[in-house]
């Protein structure tokens, strides 16, 4: 068991407009923009808005440049884009979105081959060219993402030791180029994690690289999302990727049920009830979650947007 104290506050990075809508067949651009603008009024400081990826594989993101151009920015909010290769980064560079230069690796070799068309070690090696491109653009490496850190449908559960080995390979590529990430996100890409595996992997990684800040990108595919968030909190993690109403999933996860990022407003509620500050307006988040459900045209898994807060019953005078 980890000996870390619960953090006093957390940062929730909103993934609904990016990963959430990436998993839906078609969402009108006006709806995408409406959701981004509504989310910006909830207290969220970071909203991931679009993916600059191959539109032949992810046609839902064909409007990434138009979304970036039409966002009405709210002061104090960062509007991010995501990419997986140099071509995508170059597109993001001209989009006007806020950029977080990052590198990534996959623990699962099969997932890497299906998702990126190359082996896990080849994906790691390719990150060297990404870092060099960032340097050419005058930008410093900021983050690293370890995909399938807890397992995948093709290879089953990932051992913490193997996850640490792949992260070690990725960080070695970074070190060779004089660039180390400020934060490393362990990504439960398809919802394979459980609370014990989250704690075990976090502890192993933290003991090996105590100087790195760790974050979590979790899915609720098998109903353990909030439990895994709690495990992360108990290990001192304060950065989480979440998605309004529980939108989302990975389109290359290997089965259609692999959907559902941990829900922004549900995570925020749990944190606030535990005395952990989020800086978010829960009632407004619930309204935006209901808006998202209308946009996609089917039920979404968020709980707080349906149940609402626990309110003290009104007192009556006698």
Secondary structure, DSSP 8 states (H G I E B T S, - for coil): -------SB-EEEE-IIIIIHHTSS---HHHHHHHHHHHTTTT-SEEEEEEES-TTT-GGGTTHHHHHHH----TT-EEEEEESSHHHHHHHHTT--B---EEEEES-HHHHHHHHSS-HHHHHHHHHHHHHHHHHTT----EEEEETTTEETTTEE--HHHHHHHHHHHHHHHHHTT---SEEEEE-TTS---HHHHHHHHHHHHHH-TTSEEEEE-B-TTS-HHHHHHHHHHTT--EEEEBGGG--B-TTSSSTT-B-B-BHHHHHHHHHHTT-B----HHHHHHHHHHHHHHHTS----SHHHH-----------
